[in-house]
Amino acid sequence: MAARVTPKERVCALREVYAEELAPLLADPVPRVRAAAARAVGAVGEAEHAPALRALSKDPLVRDTAARALGRLADRLDRPL
């Protein structure tokens, strides 16, 4: 008999998949793509993505977006990053 997967477990699994797909886009050569990826990683990422967001916050073209994403990630994970 297969084990039942709870809705919370499904959401966590989806977040992991999306975060893995989004992380490489933080280094995209197009600033709008980097900014969009930062916003998305802030929404669904994990603590392991914090260093990439910190590095991106030094990029003058997307620093504000990256800083907000880092703050959102910290708030969502309920811990400082």
PDB file as gemmi writes it, atoms N, CA and C in Angstrom:
CRYST1    1.000    1.000    1.000  90.00  90.00  90.00 P 1                      
ATOM      1  N   MET A   1       0.838  -1.169   0.000  1.00  0.00           N  
ATOM      2  CA  MET A   1       0.000   0.000   0.000  1.00  0.00           C  
ATOM      3  C   MET A   1       0.895   1.248   0.000  1.00  0.00           C  
ATOM      4  N   ALA A   2       0.565   2.205  -0.829  1.00  0.00           N  
ATOM      5  CA  ALA A   2       1.347   3.442  -0.935  1.00  0.00           C  
ATOM      6  C   ALA A   2       1.033   4.369   0.233  1.00  0.00           C  
ATOM      7  N   ALA A   3       2.055   5.043   0.698  1.00  0.00           N  
ATOM      8  CA  ALA A   3       1.866   6.012   1.780  1.00  0.00           C  
ATOM      9  C   ALA A   3       1.186   7.249   1.214  1.00  0.00           C  
ATOM     10  N   ARG A   4       0.314   7.829   2.018  1.00  0.00           N  
ATOM     11  CA  ARG A   4      -0.384   9.047   1.593  1.00  0.00           C  
ATOM     12  C   ARG A   4       0.525  10.247   1.796  1.00  0.00           C  
ATOM     13  N   VAL A   5       0.502  11.138   0.847  1.00  0.00           N  
ATOM     14  CA  VAL A   5       1.297  12.358   0.918  1.00  0.00           C  
ATOM     15  C   VAL A   5       0.361  13.490   1.309  1.00  0.00           C  
ATOM     16  N   THR A   6       0.741  14.215   2.338  1.00  0.00           N  
ATOM     17  CA  THR A   6      -0.096  15.319   2.801  1.00  0.00           C  
ATOM     18  C   THR A   6       0.056  16.520   1.869  1.00  0.00           C  
ATOM     19  N   PRO A   7      -0.924  17.416   1.867  1.00  0.00           N  
ATOM     20  CA  PRO A   7      -0.794  18.637   1.064  1.00  0.00           C  
ATOM     21  C   PRO A   7       0.460  19.439   1.417  1.00  0.00           C  
ATOM     22  N   LYS A   8       0.795  19.501   2.686  1.00  0.00           N  
ATOM     23  CA  LYS A   8       1.990  20.243   3.095  1.00  0.00           C  
ATOM     24  C   LYS A   8       3.243  19.619   2.482  1.00  0.00           C  
ATOM     25  N   GLU A   9       3.313  18.288   2.464  1.00  0.00           N  
ATOM     26  CA  GLU A   9       4.462  17.602   1.867  1.00  0.00           C  
ATOM     27  C   GLU A   9       4.540  17.877   0.366  1.00  0.00           C  
ATOM     28  N   ARG A  10       3.396  17.959  -0.286  1.00  0.00           N  
ATOM     29  CA  ARG A  10       3.373  18.264  -1.723  1.00  0.00           C  
ATOM     30  C   ARG A  10       3.913  19.662  -1.991  1.00  0.00           C  
ATOM     31  N   VAL A  11       3.456  20.627  -1.197  1.00  0.00           N  
ATOM     32  CA  VAL A  11       3.914  22.010  -1.366  1.00  0.00           C  
ATOM     33  C   VAL A  11       5.416  22.101  -1.134  1.00  0.00           C  
ATOM     34  N   CYS A  12       5.909  21.439  -0.104  1.00  0.00           N  
ATOM     35  CA  CYS A  12       7.353  21.453   0.175  1.00  0.00           C  
ATOM     36  C   CYS A  12       8.141  20.856  -0.986  1.00  0.00           C  
ATOM     37  N   ALA A  13       7.641  19.787  -1.555  1.00  0.00           N  
ATOM     38  CA  ALA A  13       8.325  19.159  -2.687  1.00  0.00           C  
ATOM     39  C   ALA A  13       8.331  20.082  -3.900  1.00  0.00           C  
ATOM     40  N   LEU A  14       7.217  20.747  -4.157  1.00  0.00           N  
ATOM     41  CA  LEU A  14       7.158  21.686  -5.281  1.00  0.00           C  
ATOM     42  C   LEU A  14       8.106  22.854  -5.074  1.00  0.00           C  
ATOM     43  N   ARG A  15       8.166  23.369  -3.857  1.00  0.00           N  
ATOM     44  CA  ARG A  15       9.086  24.472  -3.568  1.00  0.00           C  
ATOM     45  C   ARG A  15      10.521  24.064  -3.865  1.00  0.00           C  
ATOM     46  N   GLU A  16      10.871  22.861  -3.465  1.00  0.00           N  
ATOM     47  CA  GLU A  16      12.240  22.384  -3.689  1.00  0.00           C  
ATOM     48  C   GLU A  16      12.552  22.309  -5.183  1.00  0.00           C  
ATOM     49  N   VAL A  17      11.624  21.782  -5.950  1.00  0.00           N  
ATOM     50  CA  VAL A  17      11.830  21.667  -7.397  1.00  0.00           C  
ATOM     51  C   VAL A  17      11.952  23.048  -8.025  1.00  0.00           C  
ATOM     52  N   TYR A  18      11.035  23.949  -7.690  1.00  0.00           N  
ATOM     53  CA  TYR A  18      11.075  25.294  -8.279  1.00  0.00           C  
ATOM     54  C   TYR A  18      12.344  26.028  -7.887  1.00  0.00           C  
ATOM     55  N   ALA A  19      12.740  25.937  -6.632  1.00  0.00           N  
ATOM     56  CA  ALA A  19      13.944  26.635  -6.181  1.00  0.00           C  
ATOM     57  C   ALA A  19      15.177  26.123  -6.922  1.00  0.00           C  
ATOM     58  N   GLU A  20      15.255  24.825  -7.140  1.00  0.00           N  
ATOM     59  CA  GLU A  20      16.392  24.256  -7.873  1.00  0.00           C  
ATOM     60  C   GLU A  20      16.426  24.757  -9.318  1.00  0.00           C  
ATOM     61  N   GLU A  21      15.259  24.924  -9.921  1.00  0.00           N  
ATOM     62  CA  GLU A  21      15.187  25.403 -11.302  1.00  0.00           C  
ATOM     63  C   GLU A  21      15.493  26.896 -11.391  1.00  0.00           C  
ATOM     64  N   LEU A  22      15.134  27.654 -10.363  1.00  0.00           N  
ATOM     65  CA  LEU A  22      15.307  29.108 -10.380  1.00  0.00           C  
ATOM     66  C   LEU A  22      16.719  29.554 -10.041  1.00  0.00           C  
ATOM     67  N   ALA A  23      17.390  28.828  -9.181  1.00  0.00           N  
ATOM     68  CA  ALA A  23      18.702  29.261  -8.686  1.00  0.00           C  
ATOM     69  C   ALA A  23      19.693  29.601  -9.804  1.00  0.00           C  
ATOM     70  N   PRO A  24      19.813  28.805 -10.865  1.00  0.00           N  
ATOM     71  CA  PRO A  24      20.769  29.165 -11.923  1.00  0.00           C  
ATOM     72  C   PRO A  24      20.434  30.493 -12.612  1.00  0.00           C  
ATOM     73  N   LEU A  25      19.169  30.881 -12.583  1.00  0.00           N  
ATOM     74  CA  LEU A  25      18.764  32.127 -13.238  1.00  0.00           C  
ATOM     75  C   LEU A  25      19.251  33.362 -12.486  1.00  0.00           C  
ATOM     76  N   LEU A  26      19.706  33.187 -11.255  1.00  0.00           N  
ATOM     77  CA  LEU A  26      20.256  34.313 -10.499  1.00  0.00           C  
ATOM     78  C   LEU A  26      21.540  34.833 -11.147  1.00  0.00           C  
ATOM     79  N   ALA A  27      22.164  34.028 -11.986  1.00  0.00           N  
ATOM     80  CA  ALA A  27      23.400  34.423 -12.672  1.00  0.00           C  
ATOM     81  C   ALA A  27      23.175  34.710 -14.159  1.00  0.00           C  
ATOM     82  N   ASP A  28      21.936  34.817 -14.567  1.00  0.00           N  
ATOM     83  CA  ASP A  28      21.628  35.083 -15.972  1.00  0.00           C  
ATOM     84  C   ASP A  28      22.220  36.423 -16.405  1.00  0.00           C  
ATOM     85  N   PRO A  29      22.660  36.553 -17.652  1.00  0.00           N  
ATOM     86  CA  PRO A  29      23.244  37.821 -18.098  1.00  0.00           C  
ATOM     87  C   PRO A  29      22.228  38.962 -18.226  1.00  0.00           C  
ATOM     88  N   VAL A  30      20.945  38.655 -18.259  1.00  0.00           N  
ATOM     89  CA  VAL A  30      19.911  39.684 -18.426  1.00  0.00           C  
ATOM     90  C   VAL A  30      19.419  40.137 -17.044  1.00  0.00           C  
ATOM     91  N   PRO A  31      19.568  41.432 -16.719  1.00  0.00           N  
ATOM     92  CA  PRO A  31      19.177  41.921 -15.395  1.00  0.00           C  
ATOM     93  C   PRO A  31      17.720  41.632 -15.027  1.00  0.00           C  
ATOM     94  N   ARG A  32      16.806  41.740 -15.988  1.00  0.00           N  
ATOM     95  CA  ARG A  32      15.388  41.476 -15.676  1.00  0.00           C  
ATOM     96  C   ARG A  32      15.176  40.021 -15.274  1.00  0.00           C  
ATOM     97  N   VAL A  33      15.916  39.117 -15.877  1.00  0.00           N  
ATOM     98  CA  VAL A  33      15.816  37.695 -15.523  1.00  0.00           C  
ATOM     99  C   VAL A  33      16.378  37.484 -14.119  1.00  0.00           C  
ATOM    100  N   ARG A  34      17.526  38.104 -13.819  1.00  0.00           N  
ATOM    101  CA  ARG A  34      18.107  37.982 -12.472  1.00  0.00           C  
ATOM    102  C   ARG A  34      17.144  38.522 -11.421  1.00  0.00           C  
ATOM    103  N   ALA A  35      16.520  39.660 -11.705  1.00  0.00           N  
ATOM    104  CA  ALA A  35      15.581  40.257 -10.752  1.00  0.00           C  
ATOM    105  C   ALA A  35      14.364  39.356 -10.544  1.00  0.00           C  
ATOM    106  N   ALA A  36      13.814  38.832 -11.624  1.00  0.00           N  
ATOM    107  CA  ALA A  36      12.655  37.941 -11.509  1.00  0.00           C  
ATOM    108  C   ALA A  36      13.022  36.674 -10.746  1.00  0.00           C  
ATOM    109  N   ALA A  37      14.201  36.142 -11.016  1.00  0.00           N  
ATOM    110  CA  ALA A  37      14.653  34.947 -10.302  1.00  0.00           C  
ATOM    111  C   ALA A  37      14.837  35.245  -8.819  1.00  0.00           C  
ATOM    112  N   ALA A  38      15.370  36.412  -8.496  1.00  0.00           N  
ATOM    113  CA  ALA A  38      15.554  36.783  -7.088  1.00  0.00           C  
ATOM    114  C   ALA A  38      14.209  36.861  -6.379  1.00  0.00           C  
ATOM    115  N   ARG A  39      13.225  37.497  -7.011  1.00  0.00           N  
ATOM    116  CA  ARG A  39      11.887  37.575  -6.395  1.00  0.00           C  
ATOM    117  C   ARG A  39      11.323  36.178  -6.157  1.00  0.00           C  
ATOM    118  N   ALA A  40      11.451  35.313  -7.150  1.00  0.00           N  
ATOM    119  CA  ALA A  40      10.906  33.961  -7.028  1.00  0.00           C  
ATOM    120  C   ALA A  40      11.647  33.149  -5.973  1.00  0.00           C  
ATOM    121  N   VAL A  41      12.965  33.259  -5.934  1.00  0.00           N  
ATOM    122  CA  VAL A  41      13.740  32.528  -4.920  1.00  0.00           C  
ATOM    123  C   VAL A  41      13.386  33.041  -3.528  1.00  0.00           C  
ATOM    124  N   GLY A  42      13.149  34.329  -3.397  1.00  0.00           N  
ATOM    125  CA  GLY A  42      12.711  34.864  -2.111  1.00  0.00           C  
ATOM    126  C   GLY A  42      11.397  34.249  -1.666  1.00  0.00           C  
ATOM    127  N   ALA A  43      10.547  33.922  -2.633  1.00  0.00           N  
ATOM    128  CA  ALA A  43       9.237  33.353  -2.324  1.00  0.00           C  
ATOM    129  C   ALA A  43       9.275  31.852  -2.063  1.00  0.00           C  
ATOM    130  N   VAL A  44      10.144  31.120  -2.756  1.00  0.00           N  
ATOM    131  CA  VAL A  44      10.108  29.656  -2.634  1.00  0.00           C  
ATOM    132  C   VAL A  44      11.439  29.026  -2.261  1.00  0.00           C  
ATOM    133  N   GLY A  45      12.487  29.818  -2.150  1.00  0.00           N  
ATOM    134  CA  GLY A  45      13.821  29.271  -1.909  1.00  0.00           C  
ATOM    135  C   GLY A  45      14.037  28.771  -0.496  1.00  0.00           C  
ATOM    136  N   GLU A  46      15.225  28.272  -0.273  1.00  0.00           N  
ATOM    137  CA  GLU A  46      15.642  27.762   1.029  1.00  0.00           C  
ATOM    138  C   GLU A  46      16.863  28.545   1.496  1.00  0.00           C  
ATOM    139  N   ALA A  47      17.293  28.292   2.711  1.00  0.00           N  
ATOM    140  CA  ALA A  47      18.433  29.009   3.290  1.00  0.00           C  
ATOM    141  C   ALA A  47      19.685  28.865   2.429  1.00  0.00           C  
ATOM    142  N   GLU A  48      19.821  27.764   1.735  1.00  0.00           N  
ATOM    143  CA  GLU A  48      21.005  27.543   0.897  1.00  0.00           C  
ATOM    144  C   GLU A  48      21.096  28.550  -0.252  1.00  0.00           C  
ATOM    145  N   HIS A  49      20.005  29.248  -0.564  1.00  0.00           N  
ATOM    146  CA  HIS A  49      20.010  30.245  -1.632  1.00  0.00           C  
ATOM    147  C   HIS A  49      20.422  31.629  -1.142  1.00  0.00           C  
ATOM    148  N   ALA A  50      20.542  31.804   0.157  1.00  0.00           N  
ATOM    149  CA  ALA A  50      20.893  33.114   0.717  1.00  0.00           C  
ATOM    150  C   ALA A  50      22.227  33.645   0.194  1.00  0.00           C  
ATOM    151  N   PRO A  51      23.289  32.838   0.111  1.00  0.00           N  
ATOM    152  CA  PRO A  51      24.552  33.385  -0.405  1.00  0.00           C  
ATOM    153  C   PRO A  51      24.431  33.943  -1.828  1.00  0.00           C  
ATOM    154  N   ALA A  52      23.674  33.283  -2.674  1.00  0.00           N  
ATOM    155  CA  ALA A  52      23.498  33.775  -4.044  1.00  0.00           C  
ATOM    156  C   ALA A  52      22.731  35.092  -4.048  1.00  0.00           C  
ATOM    157  N   LEU A  53      21.722  35.212  -3.186  1.00  0.00           N  
ATOM    158  CA  LEU A  53      20.988  36.475  -3.098  1.00  0.00           C  
ATOM    159  C   LEU A  53      21.874  37.575  -2.523  1.00  0.00           C  
ATOM    160  N   ARG A  54      22.705  37.227  -1.548  1.00  0.00           N  
ATOM    161  CA  ARG A  54      23.633  38.222  -0.984  1.00  0.00           C  
ATOM    162  C   ARG A  54      24.594  38.723  -2.062  1.00  0.00           C  
ATOM    163  N   ALA A  55      25.119  37.809  -2.847  1.00  0.00           N  
ATOM    164  CA  ALA A  55      26.030  38.197  -3.927  1.00  0.00           C  
ATOM    165  C   ALA A  55      25.309  39.078  -4.945  1.00  0.00           C  
ATOM    166  N   LEU A  56      24.080  38.738  -5.236  1.00  0.00           N  
ATOM    167  CA  LEU A  56      23.304  39.513  -6.197  1.00  0.00           C  
ATOM    168  C   LEU A  56      22.974  40.906  -5.663  1.00  0.00           C  
ATOM    169  N   SER A  57      22.930  41.051  -4.357  1.00  0.00           N  
ATOM    170  CA  SER A  57      22.627  42.371  -3.784  1.00  0.00           C  
ATOM    171  C   SER A  57      23.771  43.362  -4.009  1.00  0.00           C  
ATOM    172  N   LYS A  58      24.904  42.894  -4.517  1.00  0.00           N  
ATOM    173  CA  LYS A  58      26.022  43.778  -4.864  1.00  0.00           C  
ATOM    174  C   LYS A  58      25.953  44.216  -6.330  1.00  0.00           C  
ATOM    175  N   ASP A  59      25.026  43.643  -7.071  1.00  0.00           N  
ATOM    176  CA  ASP A  59      24.836  43.979  -8.482  1.00  0.00           C  
ATOM    177  C   ASP A  59      23.981  45.245  -8.555  1.00  0.00           C  
ATOM    178  N   PRO A  60      24.542  46.360  -9.038  1.00  0.00           N  
ATOM    179  CA  PRO A  60      23.795  47.620  -9.016  1.00  0.00           C  
ATOM    180  C   PRO A  60      22.488  47.589  -9.807  1.00  0.00           C  
ATOM    181  N   LEU A  61      22.362  46.685 -10.762  1.00  0.00           N  
ATOM    182  CA  LEU A  61      21.150  46.635 -11.582  1.00  0.00           C  
ATOM    183  C   LEU A  61      19.991  45.919 -10.899  1.00  0.00           C  
ATOM    184  N   VAL A  62      20.285  45.087  -9.903  1.00  0.00           N  
ATOM    185  CA  VAL A  62      19.213  44.316  -9.244  1.00  0.00           C  
ATOM    186  C   VAL A  62      19.348  44.301  -7.723  1.00  0.00           C  
ATOM    187  N   ARG A  63      20.197  45.151  -7.164  1.00  0.00           N  
ATOM    188  CA  ARG A  63      20.482  45.067  -5.727  1.00  0.00           C  
ATOM    189  C   ARG A  63      19.252  45.252  -4.854  1.00  0.00           C  
ATOM    190  N   ASP A  64      18.372  46.195  -5.201  1.00  0.00           N  
ATOM    191  CA  ASP A  64      17.181  46.411  -4.375  1.00  0.00           C  
ATOM    192  C   ASP A  64      16.275  45.184  -4.376  1.00  0.00           C  
ATOM    193  N   THR A  65      16.064  44.624  -5.550  1.00  0.00           N  
ATOM    194  CA  THR A  65      15.231  43.427  -5.662  1.00  0.00           C  
ATOM    195  C   THR A  65      15.853  42.268  -4.896  1.00  0.00           C  
ATOM    196  N   ALA A  66      17.153  42.092  -5.008  1.00  0.00           N  
ATOM    197  CA  ALA A  66      17.840  40.998  -4.315  1.00  0.00           C  
ATOM    198  C   ALA A  66      17.762  41.175  -2.805  1.00  0.00           C  
ATOM    199  N   ALA A  67      17.927  42.407  -2.332  1.00  0.00           N  
ATOM    200  CA  ALA A  67      17.858  42.656  -0.887  1.00  0.00           C  
ATOM    201  C   ALA A  67      16.455  42.368  -0.357  1.00  0.00           C  
ATOM    202  N   ARG A  68      15.434  42.789  -1.103  1.00  0.00           N  
ATOM    203  CA  ARG A  68      14.055  42.496  -0.677  1.00  0.00           C  
ATOM    204  C   ARG A  68      13.800  40.994  -0.686  1.00  0.00           C  
ATOM    205  N   ALA A  69      14.311  40.308  -1.692  1.00  0.00           N  
ATOM    206  CA  ALA A  69      14.130  38.855  -1.775  1.00  0.00           C  
ATOM    207  C   ALA A  69      14.809  38.157  -0.606  1.00  0.00           C  
ATOM    208  N   LEU A  70      15.986  38.626  -0.236  1.00  0.00           N  
ATOM    209  CA  LEU A  70      16.694  38.040   0.904  1.00  0.00           C  
ATOM    210  C   LEU A  70      15.896  38.254   2.185  1.00  0.00           C  
ATOM    211  N   GLY A  71      15.339  39.448   2.349  1.00  0.00           N  
ATOM    212  CA  GLY A  71      14.496  39.721   3.514  1.00  0.00           C  
ATOM    213  C   GLY A  71      13.254  38.855   3.532  1.00  0.00           C  
ATOM    214  N   ARG A  72      12.639  38.688   2.376  1.00  0.00           N  
ATOM    215  CA  ARG A  72      11.444  37.845   2.302  1.00  0.00           C  
ATOM    216  C   ARG A  72      11.780  36.397   2.630  1.00  0.00           C  
ATOM    217  N   LEU A  73      12.900  35.926   2.121  1.00  0.00           N  
ATOM    218  CA  LEU A  73      13.334  34.563   2.405  1.00  0.00           C  
ATOM    219  C   LEU A  73      13.560  34.381   3.902  1.00  0.00           C  
ATOM    220  N   ALA A  74      14.238  35.332   4.523  1.00  0.00           N  
ATOM    221  CA  ALA A  74      14.490  35.253   5.968  1.00  0.00           C  
ATOM    222  C   ALA A  74      13.183  35.269   6.745  1.00  0.00           C  
ATOM    223  N   ASP A  75      12.252  36.130   6.351  1.00  0.00           N  
ATOM    224  CA  ASP A  75      10.952  36.185   7.027  1.00  0.00           C  
ATOM    225  C   ASP A  75      10.198  34.875   6.866  1.00  0.00           C  
ATOM    226  N   ARG A  76      10.203  34.341   5.649  1.00  0.00           N  
ATOM    227  CA  ARG A  76       9.464  33.108   5.385  1.00  0.00           C  
ATOM    228  C   ARG A  76      10.042  31.929   6.160  1.00  0.00           C  
ATOM    229  N   LEU A  77      11.371  31.889   6.255  1.00  0.00           N  
ATOM    230  CA  LEU A  77      12.014  30.797   6.992  1.00  0.00           C  
ATOM    231  C   LEU A  77      12.045  31.071   8.489  1.00  0.00           C  
ATOM    232  N   ASP A  78      11.656  32.298   8.854  1.00  0.00           N  
ATOM    233  CA  ASP A  78      11.576  32.722  10.256  1.00  0.00           C  
ATOM    234  C   ASP A  78      12.916  32.591  10.974  1.00  0.00           C  
ATOM    235  N   ARG A  79      13.963  33.058  10.282  1.00  0.00           N  
ATOM    236  CA  ARG A  79      15.291  33.084  10.901  1.00  0.00           C  
ATOM    237  C   ARG A  79      16.192  34.026  10.111  1.00  0.00           C  
ATOM    238  N   PRO A  80      17.199  34.579  10.773  1.00  0.00           N  
ATOM    239  CA  PRO A  80      18.128  35.445  10.045  1.00  0.00           C  
ATOM    240  C   PRO A  80      18.996  34.620   9.102  1.00  0.00           C  
ATOM    241  N   LEU A  81      19.365  35.243   7.998  1.00  0.00           N  
ATOM    242  CA  LEU A  81      20.198  34.533   7.017  1.00  0.00           C  
ATOM    243  C   LEU A  81      21.513  35.236   6.832  1.00  0.00           C  
TER     244      LEU A  81                                                      
END                                                                             
